Amino acid sequence: MYKTFVHPAYRGLGIAGLLNATGNEIAVRYQRSRVIAKRSGSFTAGYVGYIAWFGRAIAFRTAGANRQGFRFSALS
């Protein structure tokens, strides 16, 4: 989860916290232990991404993300 948006009229009601909690529940269902959330006390550990090229996906991650154990895996 990254940069949770809550409409200005509904800010201050704890909606972003509920969205983060729901994201954590979803992460557990997919056997993940981390959810990235900005403004919830988290920090930028590094970056991960992939490049799709000729039908193949080439994944990459920075050293900081590697130290934290972030990796791509196929969801079933």
Secondary structure, DSSP 8 states (H G I E B T S, - for coil): --S----GGGTTSSHHHHHHHHHHHHHHHTT------TTTT------EEEEEETTEEEEEE-HHHHHHT-------
